[in-house]
Amino acid sequence: MKIPQDYSSGSSDGDCDCLPRPEILADSPVLTTFVLRYQDAWFGMEKRVAFEAEDVAAALAMMEREPIGAWAELTRAGEVICRRGFEPGGAADYWVVD
């Protein structure tokens, strides 16, 4: 394995093949930071999870497997976007957009 060298003599490192540099994709999506705050279904305590997603739909899909208890809310930049609602009697949970 080659080790990168410091080219203090003015040479460029254009010929160095030891450390591949990833290409930056020009059309890569802009990610937004979301915070999920919820009651953990297993422990009953409040949890906060910060993560990045392309949009609200992607954020909801990402948190699908979190063990959400009686309540939850999703925020972006400190503003509540939606809250989790539920029907008594075992009906499916749903998200309500604020």
DSSP file (Angstrom, degrees, kcal/mol; ACC not computed):
  #  RESIDUE AA STRUCTURE BP1 BP2  ACC     N-H-->O    O-->H-N    N-H-->O    O-->H-N    TCO  KAPPA ALPHA  PHI   PSI    X-CA   Y-CA   Z-CA
    1    1 A M              0   0    0      0, 0.0     2,-0.2     0, 0.0    17,-0.1   0.000 360.0 360.0 360.0 129.4    0.0    0.0    0.0
    2    2 A K        -     0   0    0     15,-0.1    14,-0.0    16,-0.1     0, 0.0  -0.530 360.0-139.8 -79.5 148.0    1.4    3.4   -1.0
    3    3 A I        -     0   0    0     -2,-0.2    16,-0.1    16,-0.0    15,-0.0  -0.919  26.5-108.4-107.8 133.4    1.4    6.2    1.6
    4    4 A P        -     0   0    0      0, 0.0     2,-0.3     0, 0.0     9,-0.0  -0.279  36.1-147.3 -60.2 144.8    0.5    9.7    0.4
    5    5 A Q        -     0   0    0      8,-0.0     2,-0.6     2,-0.0    11,-0.1  -0.833  14.8-115.8-115.3 153.0    3.5   12.0    0.3
    6    6 A D        -     0   0    0     -2,-0.3     2,-1.2     1,-0.1     3,-0.2  -0.779  22.0-152.9 -85.0 123.3    3.7   15.8    0.9
    7    7 A Y    >   +     0   0    0     -2,-0.6     3,-1.2     1,-0.2    -1,-0.1  -0.598  32.6 156.0 -97.9  72.1    4.8   17.5   -2.3
    8    8 A S  T 3   +     0   0    0     -2,-1.2    -1,-0.2     1,-0.3    -2,-0.0   0.654  61.2  73.9 -73.2 -14.4    6.5   20.5   -0.8
    9    9 A S  T 3  S-     0   0    0     -3,-0.2    -1,-0.3     1,-0.1     3,-0.1   0.411 121.6 -96.1 -80.6   4.5    8.6   21.0   -3.9
   10   10 A G  S <  S+     0   0    0     -3,-1.2    -2,-0.1     1,-0.3     2,-0.1   0.385  80.7 137.4  99.4  -4.6    5.6   22.3   -5.8
   11   11 A S        -     0   0    0      1,-0.1    -1,-0.3     2,-0.0     2,-0.2  -0.405  50.8-124.6 -72.5 151.8    4.7   19.0   -7.5
   12   12 A S        -     0   0    0     -3,-0.1     3,-0.4    -2,-0.1    -1,-0.1  -0.534   9.2-129.4 -90.5 164.6    1.0   18.1   -7.7
   13   13 A D  S >  S+     0   0    0      1,-0.2     3,-1.6    -2,-0.2    -1,-0.1   0.090  72.4 118.0 -98.7  23.2   -0.4   14.9   -6.3
   14   14 A G  T 3  S+     0   0    0      1,-0.3    -1,-0.2     3,-0.0    -3,-0.0   0.726  73.4  52.0 -62.8 -22.8   -2.2   14.2   -9.6
   15   15 A D  T 3  S+     0   0    0     -3,-0.4     2,-0.4     2,-0.0    -1,-0.3   0.468  79.7 115.2 -93.3  -1.5   -0.3   11.0  -10.2
   16   16 A C    <   +     0   0    0     -3,-1.6     3,-0.1     1,-0.1    -3,-0.0  -0.558  34.0 173.7 -73.2 122.0   -0.9    9.5   -6.7
   17   17 A D        +     0   0    0     -2,-0.4    -1,-0.1     1,-0.1   -15,-0.1   0.177  56.1  91.5-110.6  15.7   -3.0    6.3   -7.1
   18   18 A C  S    S+     0   0    0      1,-0.2    -1,-0.1   -17,-0.1   -16,-0.1   0.810  87.7  38.1 -85.0 -29.6   -2.8    5.3   -3.5
   19   19 A L  S    S-     0   0    0     -3,-0.1    -1,-0.2   -16,-0.1     2,-0.1  -0.883  77.7-148.0-124.7 100.1   -6.0    7.0   -2.2
   20   20 A P        -     0   0    0      0, 0.0    -3,-0.1     0, 0.0    -2,-0.0  -0.424  13.1-142.4 -66.1 138.9   -9.0    7.0   -4.5
   21   21 A R        -     0   0    0     -2,-0.1     2,-0.1     1,-0.0    -2,-0.0  -0.892  16.8-121.4-104.3 128.2  -11.2   10.0   -4.1
   22   22 A P        -     0   0    0      0, 0.0     2,-0.3     0, 0.0    -1,-0.0  -0.388  27.9-115.3 -67.8 143.9  -14.9    9.5   -4.4
   23   23 A E        -     0   0    0     -2,-0.1     2,-0.6     1,-0.1     0, 0.0  -0.588  23.6-127.2 -77.5 139.1  -16.6   11.5   -7.1
   24   24 A I        -     0   0    0     -2,-0.3     2,-0.4     2,-0.0    -1,-0.1  -0.786  21.8-134.4 -88.7 120.7  -19.1   14.1   -5.9
   25   25 A L    >   -     0   0    0     -2,-0.6     3,-1.2     1,-0.2    -1,-0.0  -0.623   6.8-153.8 -78.6 126.3  -22.4   13.5   -7.6
   26   26 A A  T 3  S+     0   0    0     -2,-0.4    -1,-0.2     1,-0.3    -2,-0.0   0.814  93.8  47.9 -69.1 -30.4  -23.8   16.8   -8.9
   27   27 A D  T 3  S+     0   0    0     -3,-0.0    -1,-0.3     2,-0.0     3,-0.1   0.095  77.5 137.2-101.0  24.1  -27.4   15.5   -8.7
   28   28 A S    <   -     0   0    0     -3,-1.2    -4,-0.0     1,-0.1     2,-0.0  -0.473  61.3-103.7 -69.6 141.8  -27.2   14.1   -5.2
   29   29 A P        -     0   0    0      0, 0.0     2,-0.5     0, 0.0    -1,-0.1  -0.286  27.2-115.6 -69.1 149.2  -30.4   14.9   -3.2
   30   30 A V        -     0   0    0     24,-0.1     2,-0.3    -3,-0.1    23,-0.0  -0.737  32.8-143.4 -82.6 126.0  -30.3   17.5   -0.5
   31   31 A L        -     0   0    0     -2,-0.5     2,-0.4    21,-0.1    23,-0.2  -0.729   7.4-151.7 -96.7 142.1  -31.0   15.9    2.8
   32   32 A T  E     -A   53   0A   0     21,-3.1    21,-2.2    -2,-0.3     2,-0.5  -0.878  18.4-121.8-109.9 141.5  -33.0   17.6    5.6
   33   33 A T  E     -A   52   0A   0     -2,-0.4    44,-0.5    19,-0.2     2,-0.3  -0.730  32.7-176.6 -85.8 127.1  -32.5   16.9    9.3
   34   34 A F  E     -AB  51  76A   0     17,-3.3    17,-2.4    -2,-0.5     2,-0.4  -0.859  15.2-149.0-117.3 154.4  -35.6   15.6   11.1
   35   35 A V  E     -AB  50  75A   0     40,-2.3    40,-2.7    -2,-0.3     2,-0.6  -0.990   5.4-159.2-126.4 123.7  -36.1   14.8   14.8
   36   36 A L  E     -AB  49  74A   0     13,-3.0    13,-2.6    -2,-0.4     2,-0.5  -0.903  10.0-174.0-100.1 122.3  -38.4   12.1   15.9
   37   37 A R  E     +AB  48  73A   0     36,-2.7    36,-2.6    -2,-0.6     2,-0.3  -0.976  22.0 142.9-116.7 127.5  -39.6   12.5   19.5
   38   38 A Y  E     -AB  47  72A   0      9,-2.3     9,-2.9    -2,-0.5     2,-0.6  -0.978  53.9 -97.0-157.6 165.4  -41.7    9.6   20.9
   39   39 A Q  E     -A   46   0A   0     32,-2.0    30,-3.7    -2,-0.3     2,-0.3  -0.830  46.2-122.6 -88.6 123.9  -42.5    7.4   23.8
   40   40 A D  E  >  - B   0  68A   0      5,-2.8     4,-2.2    -2,-0.6    28,-0.2  -0.511  12.4-147.1 -68.7 127.7  -40.6    4.1   23.5
   41   41 A A  T  4 S+     0   0    0     26,-3.6    -1,-0.2    -2,-0.3    27,-0.1   0.775  94.9  44.5 -68.1 -27.0  -43.1    1.2   23.5
   42   42 A W  T  4 S+     0   0    0     25,-0.4    -1,-0.2     3,-0.1    26,-0.1   0.889 128.6  20.8 -86.2 -41.2  -40.7   -1.1   25.3
   43   43 A F  T  4 S-     0   0    0      2,-0.2    -2,-0.2     0, 0.0     3,-0.1   0.602  90.0-132.6-107.3 -14.6  -39.4    1.1   28.1
   44   44 A G     <  +     0   0    0     -4,-2.2     2,-0.2     1,-0.3    -3,-0.1   0.519  65.0 121.3  76.4   5.0  -42.1    3.9   28.3
   45   45 A M  S    S-     0   0    0      1,-0.1    -5,-2.8    -5,-0.1    -1,-0.3  -0.658  70.3 -96.9-101.7 159.0  -39.5    6.7   28.3
   46   46 A E  E     -A   39   0A   0     -2,-0.2     2,-0.3    -7,-0.2    -7,-0.2  -0.497  42.0-172.4 -73.2 138.7  -39.2    9.6   25.9
   47   47 A K  E     -A   38   0A   0     -9,-2.9    -9,-2.3    -2,-0.2     2,-0.4  -0.946  12.5-157.4-129.3 152.4  -36.7    9.2   23.1
   48   48 A R  E     -A   37   0A   0     -2,-0.3     2,-0.4   -11,-0.2   -11,-0.2  -0.999   8.5-175.0-129.6 131.4  -35.3   11.5   20.5
   49   49 A V  E     -A   36   0A   0    -13,-2.6   -13,-3.0    -2,-0.4     2,-0.4  -0.987   7.3-160.9-128.5 121.5  -33.8   10.4   17.3
   50   50 A A  E     +A   35   0A   0     -2,-0.4     2,-0.3   -15,-0.2   -15,-0.2  -0.861  25.5 151.0-101.0 135.9  -32.2   12.8   14.8
   51   51 A F  E     -A   34   0A   0    -17,-2.4   -17,-3.3    -2,-0.4     2,-0.4  -0.959  38.4-114.5-155.1 168.0  -31.7   11.7   11.2
   52   52 A E  E     +A   33   0A   0     -2,-0.3     2,-0.3   -19,-0.2   -19,-0.2  -0.897  33.5 163.1-114.2 142.0  -31.5   12.9    7.6
   53   53 A A  E     -A   32   0A   0    -21,-2.2   -21,-3.1    -2,-0.4     3,-0.1  -0.964  45.3-116.0-149.3 162.5  -34.0   12.2    4.8
   54   54 A E  S    S-     0   0    0     -2,-0.3     2,-0.3   -23,-0.2    -1,-0.1   0.902  90.5 -21.3 -68.1 -41.7  -34.9   13.7    1.4
   55   55 A D  S  > S-     0   0    0    -23,-0.1     4,-2.1    -3,-0.1     5,-0.1  -0.883  77.9 -79.6-155.8-177.4  -38.4   14.6    2.4
   56   56 A V  H  > S+     0   0    0     -2,-0.3     4,-2.7     1,-0.2     5,-0.2   0.883 124.2  54.4 -63.6 -39.8  -41.2   13.9    4.9
   57   57 A A  H  > S+     0   0    0      1,-0.2     4,-1.9     2,-0.2    -1,-0.2   0.916 110.3  46.3 -61.8 -42.7  -42.3   10.8    3.1
   58   58 A A  H  > S+     0   0    0      2,-0.2     4,-2.0     1,-0.2    -1,-0.2   0.876 111.5  52.8 -66.8 -36.6  -38.8    9.3    3.2
   59   59 A A  H  X S+     0   0    0     -4,-2.1     4,-1.7     2,-0.2    -2,-0.2   0.921 108.7  49.1 -64.3 -43.9  -38.6   10.3    6.9
   60   60 A L  H  < S+     0   0    0     -4,-2.7    -1,-0.2     1,-0.2    -2,-0.2   0.886 111.4  50.0 -63.0 -38.3  -41.8    8.5    7.7
   61   61 A A  H >< S+     0   0    0     -4,-1.9     3,-0.9    -5,-0.2     4,-0.2   0.878 108.6  53.1 -67.2 -37.0  -40.6    5.4    5.9
   62   62 A M  H 3< S+     0   0    0     -4,-2.0     3,-0.5     1,-0.2    -1,-0.2   0.843 110.2  46.0 -68.1 -33.7  -37.3    5.4    7.8
   63   63 A M  T >< S+     0   0    0     -4,-1.7     3,-1.4     1,-0.2    -1,-0.2   0.298  79.8 105.9 -94.4  11.6  -38.9    5.5   11.2
   64   64 A E  T <  S+     0   0    0     -3,-0.9    -1,-0.2     1,-0.3     4,-0.2   0.820  80.8  47.7 -58.5 -34.0  -41.4    2.8   10.5
   65   65 A R  T 3  S+     0   0    0     -3,-0.5    -1,-0.3    -4,-0.2    -2,-0.1   0.416  81.5 115.9 -93.6   1.9  -39.6    0.3   12.6
   66   66 A E  S <  S-     0   0    0     -3,-1.4     2,-2.2     1,-0.1    -3,-0.0  -0.483  77.4-115.7 -68.6 141.7  -39.1    2.4   15.7
   67   67 A P        -     0   0    0      0, 0.0   -26,-3.6     0, 0.0   -25,-0.4  -0.474  44.4-175.9 -79.4  74.1  -40.9    1.0   18.7
   68   68 A I  E     -B   40   0A   0     -2,-2.2   -28,-0.2   -28,-0.2     4,-0.1  -0.552   3.4-169.5 -78.8 131.7  -43.3    4.0   19.1
   69   69 A G  E     -     0   0A   0    -30,-3.7   -28,-0.1     2,-0.4    -1,-0.1   0.485  56.0 -30.6 -90.8-128.2  -45.6    3.9   22.1
   70   70 A A  E    S+     0   0A   0    -30,-0.1     2,-0.3     1,-0.1    16,-0.1   0.722 122.4  15.4 -72.1 -24.1  -48.6    6.1   22.9
   71   71 A W  E     +     0   0A   0    -32,-0.2   -32,-2.0    14,-0.0    -2,-0.4  -0.978  56.9 170.1-149.3 160.0  -47.4    9.3   21.2
   72   72 A A  E     -B   38   0A   0     12,-0.4    12,-2.3    -2,-0.3     2,-0.3  -0.960   8.6-166.1-164.2 152.7  -44.9   10.6   18.7
   73   73 A E  E     -BC  37  83A   0    -36,-2.6   -36,-2.7    -2,-0.3     2,-0.5  -0.995  11.6-146.5-145.1 145.9  -44.1   13.8   16.8
   74   74 A L  E     -BC  36  82A   0      8,-2.8     7,-3.3    -2,-0.3     8,-1.3  -0.945  21.5-173.0-112.8 128.0  -41.8   14.6   13.9
   75   75 A T  E     -BC  35  80A   0    -40,-2.7   -40,-2.3    -2,-0.5     2,-0.4  -0.877  15.6-165.2-122.6 154.5  -40.1   18.0   13.7
   76   76 A R  E >  S-BC  34  79A   0      3,-2.3     3,-1.8    -2,-0.3   -42,-0.1  -0.980  82.8 -10.7-136.0 123.5  -38.0   19.8   11.2
   77   77 A A  T 3  S-     0   0    0    -44,-0.5     3,-0.1    -2,-0.4   -43,-0.1   0.853 130.4 -55.2  55.0  38.2  -36.0   22.9   12.2
   78   78 A G  T 3  S+     0   0    0      1,-0.2     2,-0.5   -43,-0.0    -1,-0.3   0.421 114.0 116.4  80.2  -1.0  -37.8   22.9   15.6
   79   79 A E  E <   -C   76   0A   0     -3,-1.8    -3,-2.3     1,-0.0     2,-0.3  -0.875  69.6-120.0-105.8 130.0  -41.3   23.0   13.9
   80   80 A V  E     +C   75   0A   0     -2,-0.5    -5,-0.3    -5,-0.2     3,-0.1  -0.512  31.0 176.9 -69.7 125.7  -43.7   20.1   14.4
   81   81 A I  E     -     0   0A   0     -7,-3.3    17,-2.7     1,-0.4     2,-0.3   0.853  61.8 -12.1 -95.0 -47.1  -44.6   18.6   11.0
   82   82 A C  E     -CD  74  97A   0     -8,-1.3    -8,-2.8    15,-0.3    -1,-0.4  -0.987  54.4-144.1-154.8 161.6  -46.8   15.7   12.0
   83   83 A R  E     -CD  73  96A   0     13,-2.5    13,-3.5    -2,-0.3     2,-0.5  -0.917  26.1-113.7-127.3 152.4  -48.0   13.7   15.0
   84   84 A R  E     - D   0  95A   0    -12,-2.3   -12,-0.4    -2,-0.3     2,-0.3  -0.751  34.2-173.7 -89.9 129.9  -48.8   10.0   15.3
   85   85 A G  E     - D   0  94A   0      9,-3.5     9,-2.4    -2,-0.5     2,-0.3  -0.757   1.3-169.0-114.2 164.9  -52.4    9.2   16.1
   86   86 A F        -     0   0    0     -2,-0.3     7,-0.1     7,-0.2     6,-0.1  -0.992  19.1-128.5-152.2 157.3  -54.0    5.9   16.8
   87   87 A E    >>  -     0   0    0     -2,-0.3     4,-0.6     4,-0.3     3,-0.6  -0.886  32.2-116.6-104.8 135.3  -57.4    4.3   17.2
   88   88 A P  T 34 S+     0   0    0      0, 0.0     3,-0.2     0, 0.0    -1,-0.0  -0.339  93.6  51.1 -65.3 154.3  -58.3    2.3   20.3
   89   89 A G  T 34 S-     0   0    0      1,-0.2     0, 0.0     2,-0.1     0, 0.0   0.608 127.5 -68.1  94.2  12.6  -59.1   -1.3   19.8
   90   90 A G  T <4 S+     0   0    0     -3,-0.6    -1,-0.2     1,-0.2     3,-0.1   0.599  82.5 152.2  87.2   9.9  -56.0   -2.3   17.8
   91   91 A A     <  -     0   0    0     -4,-0.6    -4,-0.3    -3,-0.2    -1,-0.2  -0.287  57.1 -79.0 -68.7 162.9  -56.6   -0.4   14.5
   92   92 A A        -     0   0    0     -6,-0.1    -5,-0.3     1,-0.1    -1,-0.1  -0.317  46.7-116.7 -65.1 142.5  -53.6    0.7   12.5
   93   93 A D        -     0   0    0     -7,-0.1     2,-0.3    -3,-0.1    -7,-0.2  -0.346  34.1-168.9 -72.7 161.1  -51.7    3.8   13.6
   94   94 A Y  E     -D   85   0A   0     -9,-2.4    -9,-3.5    -2,-0.1     2,-0.4  -0.962  20.3-117.5-148.6 162.0  -51.6    6.8   11.4
   95   95 A W  E     -D   84   0A   0     -2,-0.3     2,-0.5   -11,-0.2   -11,-0.2  -0.890  19.2-153.9-106.8 135.2  -49.8   10.2   11.0
   96   96 A V  E     -D   83   0A   0    -13,-3.5   -13,-2.5    -2,-0.4     2,-0.4  -0.937  14.9-136.6-109.4 123.6  -51.6   13.5   11.2
   97   97 A V  E      D   82   0A   0     -2,-0.5   -15,-0.3   -15,-0.2   -16,-0.1  -0.660 360.0 360.0 -82.3 130.2  -50.0   16.4    9.4
   98   98 A D              0   0    0    -17,-2.7   -16,-0.2    -2,-0.4    -1,-0.1   0.440 360.0 360.0 -82.7 360.0  -50.0   19.7   11.4
